Amino acid sequence: MKLLLTGAFKYSQEQLNMIQSLGYEVTFVQDERVPLDIDVSEFEAVVCNSLFLYNDITRFKKLEFIQLTSAGLDRVPLDYLKEKGIKLFNAKGVYSIPMAEWVVLKILEIYKKSRVFYKNQELHKWEKQRDLLELTDKTAAIIGYGSVGTEIAKRLKAFGANVISVDRQVKEDDYVDESILIDDLDAALEKSDVIILTLPLTAETKHLINEEKIKVMKDNAVLINVSRGGIIDETALIESLKEDKFLGVALDVFEEEPLNESPLWDFENVIITPHNSFVSDKVNERLFELMIENLSRGVM
C-alpha cells in the first residue's frame, strides 16, 4: 500500500522503518502547505495535517484513508470523504492532557493575578494583592465535552469546582455536576464563573460565542478558548472588552493565525499564546502510537 507522509510529524528513522514493516511503500514530503509537484494519484493512505487545504483531494484517485496529526477535522473536506467512503482518523486524545493543564494554568493565572506579580517583580516592587480568588465552589462550563473537556473537568474537580458539561448529548461522568444541551447554552453561560471552549469548528459552531452570548455571561467571568478561533466572534469580543467585560480572557487560538495587528494584544485582562496549548514532551509518543495502531488497521 502506497503511503504519503508529510512534515506534519517529525519521524525518526526507526519510526519510518516501523511503518514500512507494516507493508507500506512510503513517500515523504516535508512541506504540505504548498501544492505538491509529485504524482499523488497512486497514494492509498496519507498522514497529514493541513495537506488538503493546499492540495486538491480529487487528485488522490486511490485514497482509502487519512490519518490526521490534529484532533480537529476542519482542515479536510468531510463531505467528499463521506461521498467516497474514505476513512478518516484524527488525533483524538493525543493532546488532551497538555491542553487541560494549559486551561487550568490560565484560570489560576487570572484568579491569582500572576501578571501583576510578574510586572511588580520586574519593577522590584513589593505590593500585596488582596483580591485573589480561588477555584473552590466556582462553576465552570465546558462547552464541547469530549476528551479535552474530560481532562479539564478531571483537574477542575480536584480544585473543588462545579463542572457543567455542554454538548449535543447529555454527557455525565464522575467529574460532571450538571449536563446541559448545547441548545440551552444560555442556561450554562449565565451561571458560570468560567467558560471553556473545547468544541470543534463547524458551520453550526462558527461564531457561537457572539455579542448575544457574551452579554449573557457574568461581567466577571473568565473565558478560555483552546478549540478554534472561529468559535468566537472576535469583533464582538473586542467590543465587550472595551466595556470592561470579563475578569480575564485566555486565548490560544484565533480566527486568523498568526495573530498580527489586533486590539486583543493590548488588553490587560487578555492572555495570548500562539496556538501552543497542545505542546508537551509526551504528545509525539502518544501520536505515533495512535498512528501505528490506525495504520495497522489500514493494511488489514
PyMOL commands that set and color helices and strands:
alter all, ss='L'
color gray80, all
select helices_A, chain A and resi 13-21+51-54+57-59+78-84+96-111+114-122+147-158+182-189+211-216+229-231+234-242+263-266+283-298
alter helices_A, ss='H'
color red, helices_A
select strands_A, chain A and resi 2-6+25-29+45-48+65-68+87-89+139-143+162-167+178-181+194-197+222-225+248-251+270-272
alter strands_A, ss='S'
color yellow, strands_A
deselect
rebuild
show_as cartoon
